[in-house]
Amino acid sequence: MSIADAPAIAALNPPRRVLLGPGPSPVDDRVLRSMAAPLVGHLDPIFVRTMDEVQELLRYVFETNNRLTMPISGTGSAGMEAAVANLLEPGEEIVICINGYFGERMHEMALRVGAKPVRVECEWGGPVDLEKTRKAWRDSNAKVLFAVHAETSTGVLQSLEPLREIADERDGFLMVDAVTSIGAHSIGIDRNRIDACYAGTQKALSCPPGLAPVTFSDRAVAKIKARTTPVGSWYLDTNLLTAYWADASGGTGGGARAYHHTAPISMNYALHEALRIVAEEGLEARAKRHQRNHQALVAGVEAMGLAMAVAPEHRLWTLNAVSIPEGVDDMKVRSRLLNEFNIEVGGGLGIFKGKVWRVGLMGAGSTENNVLLLLGALEKCLKDEGYKPKDSGVSAAAAFYAAN
Ligand SMILES: Cc1ncc(COP(=O)(O)O)c(C=O)c1O
C-alpha cells in the first residue's frame, strides 16, 4: 500500500457494555442524544446560556455558592492539574495524604509544578491516618492540605471534617479530589469549607469522560490572584479561564465573555444533560440509591463467601473493592465477564493489582438489575474456576432488596 492510498476502515460499531468498572459508567440515552445536537459557536449566546446553566448545576452538585465553579476542558486529571497548578507556587509546601493510587498521582503533579510535597504515607484500603497528617501539617509550613475524598483504587471514602479541622490549625487551604464521589456521596463544599475541589464527569455523573468540574472558594481565588509567579500552565490558568467562564456581571447570565480556548461544545451539552438528570433525581435520593445498591452488592458478595477489601465504615458506594479469592485467576474471570456477559469490572491498581476486583456502581450503572446481573455472572465464573460459593449471591441481594 502506498501512503497515497486512502485506508478502507469500517465504521465503528462498539457494543453496549454493562459498564461496572471504575469508570466510565453507563450513560443515559438522553446524554448521548444531547451530544448529537447541532454545534453552535463557543461564544454564541445559546452556548453562553448553556455555560451559565452548567455552572449553576455544578454548584448544586458541589453544594456550593462558589462563583469560580466550572468544567475544565479535559478529564479528571486536568482538573487535578488545574487545582495544584493554580493553588501552589513553586517552592511552596503542600501536605499530601497518600492512601492509594490517586494520592500518589497528586504527589507527582505537585512535584511537576515545582511545589514541595510532604507525603503522609497511609495504608492502602484504609482512610487517611489523621495523627500522621496532623504531625506532618504541624511540622511543615504548608498552606495547603490535600486528600482524596473517594479513592478509586481502593474503594475508600474519606471523611472531610477532620481534615478541615487539621487545616484550620493555621487557616490552611483544603484541596480535595472528588472524582469518584461527585453525584453519589455528598461533598458539601461550603459545609466542609473545601477551598479547591476537582471531579470527573465519567463516574457517578454518568457523562462521557472529557470534562473536569472544578470549584474554588473565594479565599482560594484570592490566594491565586496574590501569586507572585504566573500559573505555570497557560491552558489551566483560572485567571484566564475566568474571563471566559465566570460571567463578568458576577451573577448568572448576561456578562461579557472573552475567548480563551474553543470549549468542547458537545461535551458541555452532555454535561448539561447529565447534570439535569442528577437535579431531577435530587442529590439525596441519588445518594440513597447508590447506598442501597452498594449494600445489596455487599450482601451478595459476602453470601458467596467473598470478602470486601475495605472495612464497612469506610466503604465507598460507587466503587466496591472485592478481594479475589485464593486460587482464582483475576484476568480469566474478568475476561469471561466481558466476553460472555458483556460486563466490565476493573482490576486492581498499584499494590492492589491482582488482589481485588473493582466493581463500579456509579450513576446510571447503580441499579438493582446490574447488581443481580453481576452477582449471577460472577457466581458462574467463580464456579467454573473451581471456587465453591458458600451461598447464592443473587438470593442474598434479592433478600436485601425485599427488606430495604
Ligand atoms: C480519584 C481519581 N482521581 C483522579 C482521576 C483521574 O481522572 P481521569 O482518568 O478522568 O483523568 C481518577 C480516574 O479514575 C480518579 O478515580
The ligand as an ORCA input file, in Angstrom:
! r2SCAN-3c Opt
* xyz 0 1
  C      -9.907      9.527     42.379
  C      -9.473      9.863     40.985
  N      -8.767     10.981     40.755
  C      -8.364     11.321     39.526
  C      -8.657     10.530     38.428
  C      -8.180     10.928     37.087
  O      -9.237     11.116     36.209
  P      -9.127     10.836     34.646
  O      -8.777      9.415     34.445
  O     -10.508     11.190     34.168
  O      -8.102     11.761     34.103
  C      -9.385      9.371     38.607
  C      -9.699      8.476     37.486
  O     -10.167      7.389     37.625
  C      -9.812      9.032     39.922
  O     -10.521      7.929     40.138
*
